[in-house]
Amino acid sequence: MVTLYHHGSSVCAAKVRLALYEKEVEFDAKYIDILKGEQFDPEFLKINPKAVVPSLIHNGHILNESTLICEYIDEAFDGPALSPTDPVLRHKMRYWGQVLDVELHIACGVTTFVSCHRHIIKRLGPQGVEDFLNATPDQSVTSEWKDQKRRLIEMGFEAPDAENHIKTYDRYLQKMDDVLSESKWLSGDEYSLSDINMTPYINRLDMLSMSSLWEEDRPHLTRWFDQVKSRPYFDECILKWCPEDLTRDLKTFGAQSLPEVLAALGR
């Protein structure tokens, strides 16, 4: 029995869903609305003390940390292999997992909050925003995420750490384009966990109406994302789970924020 706790806008949850679909693993989906604070429910905190998604339960075992969950899925279930057998290519695959965990995930979180999610959370009203922020554990996405979320919601693009994270995001777009100039996929010529891990992070910018960040001058990344979108499970596990109102908010607020993102990048 496989149970996945997830949310439609969570990039980490999206990559785990994609791994499950690619391996054709049936699972029971439990939706946690992280924009309404459902991740702070005491019962969910027993599953994930960081109050984040995703969490996977398999045969009674609780699995957290999405990059590790994806590797577990590849190893624990039958289906197409999602990791290269060649040690050099496997190292390249793991590089992208480390990139996400060390730098890119928080850059994505900051970019998403300043561009869109701060506007959604403000709909909770002043007291609702305070309750939302105060409920965040001291150790969440990072040890600084609780205070960082407050700055991002209150200050938006003027938050002191916003510009650097946007630049980090853009730097990895260029890194992907460079790597993809020499291979079909991120870890060679076979689709792997590196592509699964990175898909939600590029799709996030696409849903924020920011695809011009690669479509205008990064042809190899453009080609890769076109390949990704043509895979059989992309719509089913990436787009389907994002509610219509959230999809609309990402598109609308993202388009409104694009000039500020470009300004942060000096464009």
N, C-alpha and C positions, 0 to 999 in steps of 0.2 A: 504494500500500500504506500503510495506516494502522495504527500500533501504539500502544496506550495502556498505560502503566504506571500502575497505580492500586491503591487499597485500599478495602475496603468501608465503613470508618468515616471516610474522608477527605472532608470537605465540599468541598474543592477538586476532588478527583477526581470527586465526584458531579456537580458543575455541568458539568464537561467531558463526562462521559458523557451528561448530559441534552442538551447542545448537539449532540452527535453523533447521538443518537437523533432529536431534533427535525428535524435536517437529513437523517435517514435515511442516514447514512454508515456503511458496514460497517467494522469495525475488529477487529484482533487484540488481545485483552485479556491483559496480563501482570500477574498479581496479585503485589503486593509487600506482605508482611505487616509493616506498620510497627510493630506492637505486639510483634513478635518480633525486630525489629532488622534485617530483610532489606534495608532502605533503606541500610544501611551497607556492603553488599557492594561491594568495589572496582569491580566491573564496572558496577553501577548508578551509583556515584558518577561514573563517566565520563559518564553521561547527565545526571545531576542532581547537581552538586557540593554542593548544599545538603542532600542526603539527605532530600528530601521528594517526595511525589507530588501531582499527576500530572506525567508527562512524555509528550509526544506526538511520535511520529516519523512524518513524512509525506514520502514520496519521498526518504528519506535525510536530511532536515532534522530536527534536534532542536529541539523547542519546549517551553519551560518557562514558568512563571508562568500560573496557570489563567485569570485574567481576560483576559490577552492571547491565550491559546489559544482561548478561546471566541470572541473577535472574529475570530481567524484562521479558525476553522471556518466562521463565518458568511460570511466573504469568499471562502474558497477552494473551497467546495462549493456545488453546486446545491441547490435545495430552498426551503422557505419562508423568507422574510427574517426575521431575528431582531433587526434594528435598525431603528428608525424612520427614515423619510426626512426628516421635518421636523427642522431643526436644533435647535429648542428641545426637542423630545421626545428627540432623540439626546443632548443635553446631560443631560437628566434620567436617561437610561439610564446614561450614563457616571458620573453622580454615585454611583449605587449600587455600581458597580465600584470607585470610589475609596474609598467608605465601607468596603468589605470590606478592601481592601488596607491602608488606613491604620489602622483601628481595630477593626472588627468581627471580622476573622479571628482576631486574637490574643485578643480577648475570648471568642470561641467556644472557642479552644484551651484557655485557662485554665479556663473553666467546665467543659469536657469532662474535663480532667485532674483537677480537684478533685472532680468529681462521680462519675467512673467510671474513667478510664484509669489513675489511680494504683493502684487496686486490682488491675487486670489486670497491670500491669507488676510489681507486688510478687510476683506468682506466680512470677516468674523466680528468686526467691531473692535473698539479699543480694548475692552476687557477680554474679548475672545483672543485677540493677538497676544495679550499678556499671559493668558492661560496657556496658549500654544507654546510660547517661548519658555515659560517657566517649567513646563512639563518635560522639556528636552533634558535627557540625562547629561550629567557633566562630561561623561565619556560617550560620545555618539559617533558621528562620521569621523570626526577627529576630536581631540581634547579641547579644541577651540571652537567647535562648530556652534555651540550654544550661544556664545557671545557674538560670533560671526554672523549668525542668522539675524540677530537683533540689529546689527549694523546694516546688513544688507536690506532688511525690511524698512528700516527707518531712513537710511541714507541713499539707497539705490546705487547708482553709478558713482556717487560721490564717496561711497565707502572706501576707506584707505587701501583695502586689499583687492578691490574689484578689478582695476585695470591690469594688474600683474597676472591675475588668473585668466583673464580674457586673452592676454598675450600668450600665456602658456598653452591654452587651448589651440590657438592659431599656430603656434610653433609645431605642435604635433600633427596638425593637418598637413603642414609642409613635410614633416618627417614621413608621414604615410605616403604622400605623393612621391617622394624620393625613393622609398622602398619599392613602391608599386611600379616604378619605371623599369624595374629589373625582374619582376615576377608577376604572375597572374593574381596571386593572393598574398597576404602579408607574410606567410611563412613558406613561400615557395609556390609551386604550381597546383597544390591541392588545398581545398577549403579546410579550415581547421578552427580550433578554439580561438586563435588570435583574431580571426575574422568575426567569429561570434561575439567575442568580448568587445570588439571595437564598433560593431554595427549599431548598437543603441546610442553611442556617443555621436556618431555622424548623423544618425536619424534624428537625434534631439535637435541639432541645429537645423535640419531640414524642416522639422515640425515648427520650429521658431521662425520660419520664413527667412533663414539665413544661408541658404544653399549657395548664394553668390560668393561665399567665402572660399568655395573651391571650383564652382562651375566656370568662373571667368578665367582662372589662370592655373588651375591644378588638374590637368587633363587625366592623369593616371588615377587620382582619387575619384574623379568624376566617373571614369570607366568602372572602377571597383564598386562604387555605390550603385551604379546601374546593374552590375552583376548581382549584387546583394539583393536588390529589390526584385530581381527576377527569380530568385530562389523560391521553391514551392511554399515554404513556411513563413515567409516574411510578413505578408499581410495577416496571416492567421495568428501569429504570436507577437508581432510588434504593434501593428496598427489596430487590430480588433479590440484589444484590451483597453485602449485609451478611450474613455467616455467621450461622447460627442461634444459636451460642453467644455471639457478639458482640452480636447483637440482644437476647438475653436479659440479658447483662451490662449493657448500656446501660439497659434498662428497670428492672432490679432495683436497681442502684447509683444510678441517677438518682432513683428513687422514694425511696430511703433518704436521699438528699442534698437533696431538695426543701425540707424545713424549714430547712436551713442556707442555701439560696439565698434563700428568702423572708426569713429573718432579715437577710441581707446587704442586702436591698432595703427593710428596715424595715417588712415586712408581717406 
